[in-house]
Each structure stands twice: as structure tokens, then as C-alpha cells.
């Protein structure tokens, strides 16, 4: 997964790009950062850490969203992070 500063670098728009980075640039930079040759530039968006929740206290895998109430990997219930959270 990409940390926020890594995602900023990988997805950075070039000075000559009006609408955002091109797919080849994204894939090249993703490989520079991770060492993995991704073939789908859209998949890079999915690998940003900020889109996931904290690690599960039971299995350690990241929760699928910051608001997850259950770990999709092991099924453990997640205690609410915010006492005002009325899910």
C-alpha cells in the first residue's frame, strides 16, 4: 500500500498535463516506489493507505474502510474509535 506522500508522488500531475497524470507515468512511478509492476493504473488508487482503516487488533490486516465495524479478513468485531460514532 502507498503512504500518503508516496501516493502524492505517484499520482502527481505533470506541468504539461491539464487533466491529471497519464497512465504510463502512474505505472512507472508506482514501480519506482513499490518495486511491483502494476498493469492497471486504476488499481493504484485502491492501494492508498488513507482509504483503509487501522490494522485489525486481532489479525493485523488493514480494515477495508476507516469506518469498518468488522474485519473482512478474520471476522473480528472492531471497537468504535470515536465515542460519538453512532453507526
C-alpha positions as CSV (number, residue, x, y, z in Angstrom):
1,X,0.0,0.0,0.0
2,X,1.1,3.5,-0.6
3,X,1.6,6.0,2.2
4,X,0.0,9.4,1.6
5,X,3.3,11.1,0.5
6,X,4.0,8.1,-1.9
7,X,0.6,8.4,-3.4
8,X,1.1,12.2,-3.9
9,X,4.3,11.4,-5.8
10,X,2.9,8.6,-7.9
11,X,-0.3,10.4,-8.8
12,X,1.2,13.9,-9.3
13,X,0.2,15.7,-12.4
14,X,2.9,16.8,-14.7
15,X,3.2,20.5,-15.7
16,X,2.1,19.6,-19.3
17,X,-0.9,17.6,-18.2
18,X,-4.1,19.6,-17.9
19,X,-6.3,16.8,-16.6
20,X,-4.0,14.7,-14.4
21,X,-1.2,12.2,-14.8
22,X,-1.2,9.8,-17.7
23,X,-1.4,6.0,-17.0
24,X,2.2,5.3,-18.1
25,X,3.6,7.8,-15.7
26,X,1.5,6.5,-12.8
27,X,2.6,2.9,-13.5
28,X,6.2,3.9,-13.8
29,X,6.2,5.8,-10.6
30,X,4.3,3.1,-8.8
31,X,7.0,0.6,-9.8
32,X,9.7,3.1,-8.6
33,X,8.1,3.3,-5.2
34,X,6.9,-0.3,-4.7
35,X,9.0,-2.5,-7.0
36,X,5.8,-4.1,-8.3
37,X,4.9,-3.8,-12.0
38,X,1.2,-3.0,-11.8
39,X,-0.5,-3.1,-15.2
40,X,-3.7,-1.2,-14.3
41,X,-3.3,2.4,-13.4
42,X,-6.8,2.5,-11.7
43,X,-5.6,-0.2,-9.3
44,X,-3.1,2.3,-7.9
45,X,-5.9,4.4,-6.4
46,X,-7.1,1.3,-4.5
47,X,-3.6,0.9,-2.8
48,X,-3.6,4.2,-1.0
49,X,-3.4,3.8,2.8
50,X,-5.7,6.7,3.6
51,X,-8.6,4.7,2.0
52,X,-8.2,1.9,4.5
53,X,-8.8,1.7,8.2
54,X,-6.4,0.9,11.1
55,X,-4.9,-2.6,11.4
56,X,-7.3,-5.2,13.0
57,X,-6.4,-5.8,16.6
58,X,-7.0,-9.5,16.0
59,X,-5.2,-10.4,12.8
60,X,-3.3,-7.2,11.9
61,X,-4.7,-6.8,8.4
62,X,-5.9,-3.3,7.5
63,X,-9.6,-2.7,7.8
64,X,-11.3,-2.1,4.5
65,X,-12.5,1.4,5.4
66,X,-11.8,3.8,8.3
67,X,-15.4,3.2,9.5
68,X,-15.4,-0.6,9.4
69,X,-17.1,-2.4,12.2
70,X,-15.9,-5.8,11.3
71,X,-12.6,-7.1,9.9
72,X,-13.2,-8.7,6.5
73,X,-10.2,-10.9,6.8
74,X,-10.9,-12.6,10.1
75,X,-14.4,-11.5,11.1
76,X,-13.4,-9.9,14.4
77,X,-15.7,-7.1,15.6
78,X,-14.0,-3.7,15.8
79,X,-14.4,-1.4,18.8
80,X,-15.6,2.1,17.9
81,X,-12.8,4.5,17.5
82,X,-15.0,7.5,18.3
83,X,-17.3,7.6,21.3
84,X,-19.6,9.9,19.4
85,X,-19.8,7.5,16.5
86,X,-23.4,6.2,16.3
87,X,-23.1,3.7,13.4
